[in-house]
Structures are given as C-alpha cells and as structure tokens.
Amino acid sequence: MRFLVDECTGPAVALWLRQQNHEVFSVYEEARGMEDGAVLQKAFDENWILVTNDRHFGARVYREQHGHRGVVLLRLEDERAYNKIEVMRRLLDGHSEQLADHFVVVTEKQVRFARAIQ
C-alpha cells in the first residue's frame, strides 16, 4: 500500500510501515513544514492514503469537501510512537483492504469508517 505519513504522526510510524513493505512518503522526513492543504492535495494527486493525528483533516474532507484517496485519522489517548504503531498494526491486520478511498477514525479501542460524502 501507499501511505503518506503526516508530520505530526512522526518518523517512527513511517519507518514501521516501510518495514512492513509499504511505500511511504513521510512529511516529517521529506517535506517538514508542509501546509495541511498541500499535504491533502499531494495525497490525492499521487494516490497516497494519508495517515495523520491532525483532526483538521476531517474538516477539510467533510466541510470543504476536499477529495482524498483514503485518510486514517489516529485519535489516540496515548500519542507515543509505539502506541501509534500498535494501533496501525491492528488496523492493517483487520482492515487493510478497506482503507483506500475511505475516511477511517481509529482509536485504541475501535475503528470507525466515517460516512461517505454525498
């Protein structure tokens, strides 16, 4: 799979995804300081699934109706890298085939596929 890992999600998640043989663009490593709108546009234009902790992407997708190729929003109580990785591991183990073109909200306890934009 192709993942664009947002700067706030961090390089440890990007590294772990690479170790799982996914193609990864890490904003933290390759384009630090990139604006949210540019991140979402790059993900859309280049067919990346965006992985982020930034809740503002939900507003961009739903309120502004910005297109996307898939967004994984990590809404975690524990923001440490090892927890992000564990949550991503569980998500990919159970839902990898469903991520493309969906907005997915993930917590430590649940995975929720947000309603589609009409």
Backbone torsions as a table, in degrees:
resi	resn	phi	psi	omega
1	MET	NA	163.4	179.6
2	ARG	-113.1	119.7	-178.7
3	PHE	-121.4	134.6	169.2
4	LEU	-104.5	113.3	-176.1
5	VAL	-96.2	117.6	-178.1
6	ASP	-63.4	155.4	-177.5
7	GLU	-56.5	-42.6	-177.1
8	CYS	-69.1	-20.4	178.8
9	THR	-77.5	-32.2	168.2
10	GLY	95.9	164.4	-175.4
11	PRO	-72.6	-24.6	-179.3
12	ALA	-65.7	-39.9	178.1
13	VAL	-66.3	-43.0	178.4
14	ALA	-60.1	-45.6	179.4
15	LEU	-61.2	-46.2	180.0
16	TRP	-60.4	-43.9	179.0
17	LEU	-61.6	-40.3	176.2
18	ARG	-61.7	-41.1	179.6
19	GLN	-64.5	-21.6	176.6
20	GLN	-90.9	11.3	177.0
21	ASN	70.8	29.8	173.3
22	HIS	-96.0	153.4	173.7
23	GLU	-84.8	131.9	-171.8
24	VAL	-135.4	134.6	165.6
25	PHE	-111.8	120.2	-179.2
26	SER	-103.6	115.7	177.3
27	VAL	-61.4	-39.8	180.0
28	TYR	-58.1	-42.5	-176.1
29	GLU	-85.8	-32.2	-167.9
30	GLU	-115.8	-15.4	-176.9
31	ALA	-155.9	46.4	-176.3
32	ARG	-53.4	136.7	179.4
33	GLY	89.0	1.3	179.9
34	MET	-60.8	134.3	-179.8
35	GLU	-67.5	149.4	-178.1
36	ASP	-55.3	-43.7	-179.7
37	GLY	-61.1	-39.8	178.5
38	ALA	-69.1	-36.1	177.3
39	VAL	-62.3	-49.0	-179.1
40	LEU	-64.8	-38.4	179.3
41	GLN	-67.0	-42.4	178.0
42	LYS	-61.0	-45.5	179.5
43	ALA	-59.8	-42.1	-179.7
44	PHE	-67.6	-51.0	-175.7
45	ASP	-63.3	-35.1	-173.5
46	GLU	-105.4	9.1	174.8
47	ASN	62.1	49.4	175.0
48	TRP	-103.7	147.7	167.2
49	ILE	-89.2	121.5	-178.1
50	LEU	-80.7	131.5	173.4
51	VAL	-114.8	121.9	-174.3
52	THR	-148.4	161.1	170.5
53	ASN	-106.9	-5.2	-171.7
54	ASP	-83.7	111.5	-178.0
55	ARG	-65.5	-18.8	-179.4
56	HIS	-63.1	-23.1	178.7
57	PHE	-65.9	-29.5	175.2
58	GLY	-62.3	-42.6	177.7
59	ALA	-64.3	-40.7	-180.0
60	ARG	-64.5	-39.8	-177.8
61	VAL	-74.5	-44.4	-173.8
62	TYR	-91.7	-49.5	-178.5
63	ARG	-71.7	-45.9	-177.8
64	GLU	-90.1	-6.1	179.3
65	GLN	53.8	42.9	177.1
66	HIS	-75.2	133.9	178.0
67	GLY	-66.4	156.6	177.5
68	HIS	-153.8	163.7	177.0
69	ARG	-106.8	7.5	-177.7
70	GLY	135.7	135.3	177.7
71	VAL	-134.0	129.5	172.1
72	VAL	-110.3	110.4	178.8
73	LEU	-99.8	113.9	178.7
74	LEU	-86.9	111.8	178.3
75	ARG	-110.6	82.3	-169.4
76	LEU	-108.7	144.3	171.9
77	GLU	-75.2	-37.6	-179.8
78	ASP	-105.9	107.9	-175.5
79	GLU	-89.3	8.1	179.7
80	ARG	-68.0	149.1	-173.8
81	ALA	-55.3	-43.8	-176.8
82	TYR	-62.7	-33.6	178.8
83	ASN	-71.9	-41.0	176.3
84	LYS	-58.2	-43.2	-179.9
85	ILE	-64.8	-43.8	179.7
86	GLU	-62.7	-42.0	178.5
87	VAL	-65.0	-42.1	177.6
88	MET	-64.4	-39.5	178.4
89	ARG	-59.7	-47.3	179.4
90	ARG	-64.1	-39.7	178.9
91	LEU	-61.7	-48.2	-178.5
92	LEU	-68.1	-36.8	178.0
93	ASP	-62.3	-36.8	-174.0
94	GLY	-103.6	-18.2	-169.9
95	HIS	-141.4	16.4	-173.1
96	SER	-57.3	-35.6	-178.0
97	GLU	-72.7	-12.1	-175.8
98	GLN	-103.5	0.1	-171.5
99	LEU	-78.6	-37.6	-176.9
100	ALA	-58.7	132.1	175.8
101	ASP	65.4	15.9	176.3
102	HIS	-119.2	151.7	172.1
103	PHE	-99.6	116.1	-172.6
104	VAL	-119.2	126.6	176.6
105	VAL	-104.6	124.6	-174.2
106	VAL	-123.1	130.0	172.3
107	THR	-117.8	-178.6	176.2
108	GLU	-64.3	-22.8	-172.8
109	LYS	-112.3	-17.5	-176.3
110	GLN	-151.4	162.7	174.7
111	VAL	-123.5	126.1	-178.8
112	ARG	-127.3	124.5	175.4
113	PHE	-89.6	113.8	-176.8
114	ALA	-68.2	157.3	-179.2
115	ARG	-61.5	150.4	-179.8
116	ALA	-76.1	151.0	175.5
117	ILE	-76.9	131.7	179.0
118	GLN	-85.3	NA	NA
